[in-house]
Amino acid sequence: MAAGALGLLGPGGALAADGVELGPAEPFSHEALIQRAKALAADPFKPTPVIAPEVMATIDYDAYQKIAFRPERTLWRNGQAPYPVAFFHPGKFFPEPVPIGVVEGGMARPVLHGRDLFDYGATGLDARLPEDIGFAGFRALYPDRAQSDWIAFLGASYFRSSGPLDQYGMSARGLAIDTAMPDRPEEFPRFVAFWLERTDPDSGVLPVHALLDGPSCAGAYRILCRRDPDVVTTEVEATLFFRRDVARLGAAPLTSMFWYAEHNRRQSTDWRPELHDTDGLALWTGTGERLWRPLSNPPSVRTSSFADKDPKGFGLLQRDRDFDHYQDDGVYYDRRPGVWVEPLEAWGEGAVQLVEIPTDDEIYDNIVAYWTPSTQPKGGESRTLRYRLHWCAEEPFPPSLARVVATRIGRAGIAGQTPRPTEGKKFVIDFEGGGIGDLEQRYDVACVVGTSRGRIDNPYALKVLGTNRWRGFFDLRDVDDAQEPVELRCFLRLDGKPLTETWVFQYLPFAFRPG
């Protein structure tokens, strides 16, 4: 794609600039980008053509690993901005090129791309590709660690950060449209152009401007990326213009992987004890209630909705940080970041939706979470979204109550006593934090349980001796194998006041195999 294909980057020319060549300058502002998105949405959608598609189709995972961006061509490699920037080559899984510009002082210059920015090794691809191949995306590097990145934008509208523990895992997206709808395929709008704004080297901020386009809408994005020792934040402002009606809009969408944990260990054939990028969905409702929903790996696609008004936040989190629970010294699931969504304005009425897709391997992202408004956008409408994503080791706004840290499911009844029941399941939930560890063992802590069907038997709570944890127990009985889930809730209470957040769980009696 030529640098000026979208009418905002310059039409050609070159200016040497710290490892890359830049085209001629033209005025740039975020307000102008919003007007560009509005004009784009007024026209029919046109997919971005792929350059040399027959060659791109051959650049699979193995071939892609042999292509390296040349370090000497890194943008801002000599400290002119807070973070150096390297660029991604297109390939089979992200073949569409995306122009990238550099903004400084209200002027934008396109980064001129070509084969000479990449080392193709012995692949021979450089001889088969045209000179003007384009970029697939970019990544921001640590200023003091050569070619090691902390945030990356690559493919559709996906972006992700390695977070404070320096390990990539789950992803965010600019927008989700018609996710898990029964009567239509999901739409994946993509960022079709980026502009990277140079800021003072001491600012610690990389502002990213992006133009999003897809069959249903176009949008202008400003994403402020900041890396601090304990958290990475990406503050998003998106102005969206809709070409046509949308059945299900997903704002602030998060994408993750969950295969198995303690409660569904037998769904795995792998030797490692647990495998997941994140282990639960945390919600902070508009009324202040704190909920924790452990993730599951269902036998078919399932969508759960948590209706709310003006939520204070939600996130897919990795609460289990014990290496011994994963035993993976290659990709380190214990270090994977969670992501917390903090609305920066009132979102009104709607729902946080959780989509769980069956998987039998760790290579597939099978978890999606997003906010969907109660009133869906119509063609010709516009909407603005403002929110901040926290890429974190621990949730940025932890509840003052104890949190759920483990869920286990097994055979009903009392261990060691016979006869044991032939039906029913025992649920065991561990809670930690919020001062609950200071409570000595006592027997007036209530385990409060609710169920959508079936019968709750023998609920009680005990402190786990030698730890700071309390544990809630209950049996679920008299549930048939009807093709309907059982919705469960549980929290611990003392003297009429909650000690813990509320554990919510969707139990599938027709399919669940306890660990």
C-alpha angles and dihedrals in degrees: 000000000000115000093247097047093116096043094243103080122066121272098237144303128108141252121182110236122169102307099334135067119237129204126228120304128250132172117281134184135157089240089058089049090055090053090049090054090049092051091046092054090053090064128064115273115265118193117227110256117238117237113232093351094184090058095041089056089063095053096091126162095286095046092045092056089060093059114086130187109234109249092214089062093058115132114241090004092151098059101269089135135022094266135024115234130217127187135233124233117229117252145163095294097042105024101152113097120231122201116230125201136189119229125204130156094355093306127108128207124187120238104238110226133202145143092275091073090067137059109222096186112199095333095104089217093125089067092050100045127077118244096250100060100148129214130282094206143301144256132213115229133212107261092228102037118071114238094344111130135202102189132027137186111202135147129010105340095322124135133164143178133215088225126206094315092056098236125119119226130131126030140220127216134209092233142347121212126191095348114185094354112162096219105040140034122258116262120224111199112195140211102254097183138017133199118194114205118215113226133178111294090239095051095085090212131115110193112205121194116195139182113216124199137175141142094281105035151359126217147182117227134192112190118183108203116199129175119203127169094258103031145011115221130196112191111201131201113178128181110195131195118193125218094188143001117295120211096199123013115195113202121195092004119197125197124200145153128248121171106155145332136171095305098052103026093137092065087075134082092188126107095228115095096230137009122191141116089216132008105204152011114245120200132190105191129211089254092053099255116145117217134183121197115188111220122246139198102226127194091243137017111291130185121200121193125204106194115214146150122230096347116208091218149308137201150174104243140185103219097165105083098164112120090203089065091061107025090200113139093170106060099008106220089188089067099048114123125242120217124224120196114216114189112220093199138027108285096193122211123348140093143271104236125202118199117196119190124190117254138175098191141045093237093077126080103222105162126079129175128179145143117259121190121231090236112055121213121263128212111279094027128115130208137184125214127193124183143135125232118211113203097201149162090216127023110269095227104038118189119254086230126078114279132225110256103168141017124197132178129195147135118329122244133048118312114244094018124106142248095037119201115265093214137038135055134251118224120202120188125187121209127193139175132022091096093294090123090066091065114099119222110291136156104222094077103112124217101214112201134178130185136188091221141353125045130290113223130192103350114186142147133224137175113249100239116239092021140076091244134108121202131210121208133191140149124229110213140174096033118142125208095258114150092256128099125239112234111214133188129186139171138156121248136188126188091351095305127105117249095187144033115263119269112214122188139175109218118195106201093183093058112015118117110189123223 
